[in-house]
Amino acid sequence: MQHNEGLFSGSEDLQLFFQNWLPRGDARAVVIIVHGFSDHCGRYENLVEGLVKRRLALYSYDLRGHGRSPGQQGYVEHFDDFRQDTRTFVNFVSKSHPDLPIFLFGHSMGGLIALDQALQYPEGLSGVIASAAHLGNPPVAPVKLMAGRLLSRVWPSFSIDAGLDESAISRDEAAVQAYRDDPLVHGRGTARLATELAEAVAETQANAQRLQPPLLIYFGSDDRLTNPEDSQRFYNNVRNADKSIIIYEGGHHENHNDIHYERVVIEVAQWIEAQVLIASQEHKHKDSIDG
């Protein structure tokens, strides 16, 4: 495996940190990971190792205000900043792999960002994978949500500890402790981020029927950080017949870091490989017609 780190220019030329992991030999497809709230692109080792072994190239970047990218922790002026950063990154990656299918994988808040991207800019995406996507109300007290809406107008950068239940990320105690010990995990949320996410959730849910790329959506049945019913509702409203859903019984929020992570990696890989095969067959059929 070849590992690289670097910077790319996001929206308004903000320099954002990214990493890639490339297989030995030719890759069959590219997977771009969009991480979640308080998260960073270095916490997806199980997915990276499992998918690279299957000759998939992995790319990920730290969202603004997260990880090693600049910006106030947990702050975004407008959700469109996430949208344009991700669009720019997809274009940046596609230039390095112009002949490979590209799949967008998003976890939690990153799942919302990935689904929004697939709705707004579906061109060039061979599929989208939403892991425990944030598609409803966040797991914080209603009084905090109300305060966030009010403060967003007058003090948008107001920051508080989101108070996330760290034990809810996984049934693997080692994974939970690693999360707690990670210096790049910040747990901070801002008033503006809360209101921007709420608007993006409403828009994404309202437009589920327009989703064009093939979809894989999955979550754990015991997820306490995002509501599984919100993902199920989005899935039910998608009209594209090329959609799949997986529910991991007993799974917590980070299924890729839970005790059943090996199954998750296998099933994500199998779905991607099936989509690559379909795309290859369609390409051959088109070539035969054109010929």
N, C-alpha and C positions, 0 to 999 in steps of 0.2 A: 504494500500500500504506500502510495506517495501522499504526503501531507504538506499543504502549503497554507500560509497566512498572508493577508494583505489588506489593502484599503481600496474602496471604490467610492465614487462620488454619488451620493444619494440626492434627494430633493434639495434644491438650492445649494448644491455642491458641498453638502455636509459629508465629511470623510467618515465612512462607516467601516468597521472591522468585519472581515469575512475570513472563512476557512474553506478549504476543500480537501477531499480525500478521494484519491483516484486509484482505480484498480491497476494491477499489472496487466499489460496488454490492452487491447481495445475495449472500451466501455460499450455496453449495449444501450444504455439510456442514462439520463441525468435526473437526479432527485434533488430538489431544492427544499431545504427545511426552514420553516419560519417558526421560531420559538415562541414561548408564551410569556405572559406577564411575570416580571421579576426574574425571568429566566435568562439564559444566554446560549449561544450556539455551541458551547463546549459540553453540553449536558446530554448529548444524544449518542453516546459511545456504543450502546447496544445496537441501535439502528445502523449506525455508520459501519461498524465491524461486520454485521450480518449482511448488509446490502452490498458493501464493496466486494465481499467474497463472491457475490453473484454477478460480478462485473458491472456494477452500477456505480456511476460517479456521483459523489455526494458534495453538495455545496450548502453553506449556511452563513448567515450574517447576524450580527448583533443589532437589534433594533435600536433606534435612537433612544437615549435615556436608559440603555441596558448594557450589561456586560462591559466590553471594552470600546464601545462606541460613545461618542460625546453626547452631551445633553443632560439636563436635570433628570435625576432618577425618577422613572415612572411618569414623565411628563411628555405630552405631545400637544402642539398648538392646535392642529386639526388632524382628524383621522386620515385625511388625504395625504398627509406627510408619510404615514405608514404605507399608504397605497402607492404613492409615487416612488418611494424608496424601493419597494418590492418590485414594482414594474421595471425600474432601472436595473435592479439586480438580475431579474430574469433576462433582460436584454443583454446585460453584461456577460452572463453565463452562456447564453445561446451563441454569442459571437465566438466563444471558445470551443463550442461543440455544435456547429451549424447543421450537421447531418443527423443528430441524435434527438430522439423524442425527449421532451422535458416534462417531468411530473412535479407538481407543487404539493409539498407536505406541510401542513400547519397543525400545531398543537395548541389547544386552549385558546388564548387570545390570538395566537398565530393561526389557529384554525379559522377564526373569524376573518383574519387578514387574507388567508389563502382563498377562502370562499368568495370574499369580496373581489379579490383579484380575478378569480375565474369568471365572475359575473361581469366585471367592468372591462377586463382585457383578456378574453378567452383565446385570442389568436396565439398560436404557438404552444399552447398547453395540450399535452396528450392525456392529461388526467389530473385530478385534484384529490388529495387524501386529507380528511379532516379528523384529527384525533382529539376526542374530548373537547370539541369546539365550544368556545364561549359564545353562546347564542341566546342568552337570557340575562336575568339579573345576576350580578356578581354575589358571591357568598359573604356579604358584609351586612351589618345591621342597617335596617331601613333608615334610621336617623342619620347614618353616615351618608347614605345615598341622597337624602334630602339636603343635607348640609353641602354636599358636593355640587348639587345643581345650583344652589344659591351662590356658593363661593366661586363657581366657574365664571360668573359674570363680573365679579369685583376683584377676585384674587385667584386667578386661574392656576397659578403655580403653587398654591397652598398644598402642602404635602403632609401626609400622615402615614403611619404604619398600617398597611391594609389589614393586618391581623389574621392572615391566612392560617388555617389549621395545617401545619406542616406534616402532621401525622397522616393526613388524608391523601398525600401524593402517592403512597405505595404501601403494600403489605410487607415489603422488604425493609427491615429496620436499618440495614446498612445503607440503603438508598436514601432513606429519610435522614439519617445522620449526615450523609455526604451533602445533602441539600442544605442542612443547617450549618455545616462547616464551610460551605462554598463562599468565598469572599466576594464573588461576582453576583451572588443572589442578594438583592437589596430589600425586597418586600415593601417598597414605598409606592404609594399611589397619590395622584394629585387630583384636584377638583376638575380640571379641564379634561384629563384622561377619562374620568368617570363619565362625564357627559358626552364626550366624543364617542366612547365605546357604546353607550346606550343608543345613540342615534345610528351608529353603524349596525348594531344588532337589529334594530327595527327595520332598517332598509334592507339588510341581507335576508331576513326572514320574509319580508314582503315580496321579494323578488326571486325566491327559490325556484319558481316554475321556469325562470329564464335560463337556468344553469345549462350550459352547453357541453363542457368537457365531461368525460366519464368521471364518475364519483365513487370513491370508497369512503364511507364514514363509519367510525367505530368509537366505542366508549366502554367504560366499565360500569356494570350494573350498580356498584356501590360508590360511584363517584360523588363526593360531597363538595367539590369545588366548582364543578359545572353540572347543571341539571341534565341528566340523560334524556329527559322528555323534550328538551329544547332541540337536541340533535335529531331525535326521532321525528319531531314536527317538521324540521327543515327537510329531512329525507323524504317524508311522505309527500311533501309539496313539490318535489323535483319531478318534472315531467319526462325528462330524458330517461329512456328505458335502460340505458347503460349505467346502472347504479347498483351499489352493493352496500350492505350494512352488516357489521359484526358487533355483537354484544358480548363482552367478556364477563361471565358470571363471577361476582365477587371482586372484580377488578376495581382498583381505585383510580385516581386521576391520571397518573403517568403510567399507562399500560406498558410502555417501552422500558420502564424501570421497575415494573412489578414482578412478582414471582413467576408470572407466566410470560415474561418478555420474549422467550425463544419462540413461542407460538405466534406472538404478535409479529416478530420479524419475518417468520416464514410466511405468514398469510399476507403481509404487506408485499413481500417480494413476489409471491405467487400472483397477486393481483396485477402488479406492475408488469411482470413477465407476460401475462395473458394479454394485457393491453398492447405491449410491444409486438407480440405475435399478430394480433388483429391488425395493427397499423401496417406491419410488414406485408401481410396478405392483401390488404387493401391497396398498398402501393404497387405490388406485383400485378394485381388485377387492372389497375389504372394503366400501367405500362403496357400490358397486353392489348388493351383497348386502343391506346394511343399508337401502338405499333401497327 
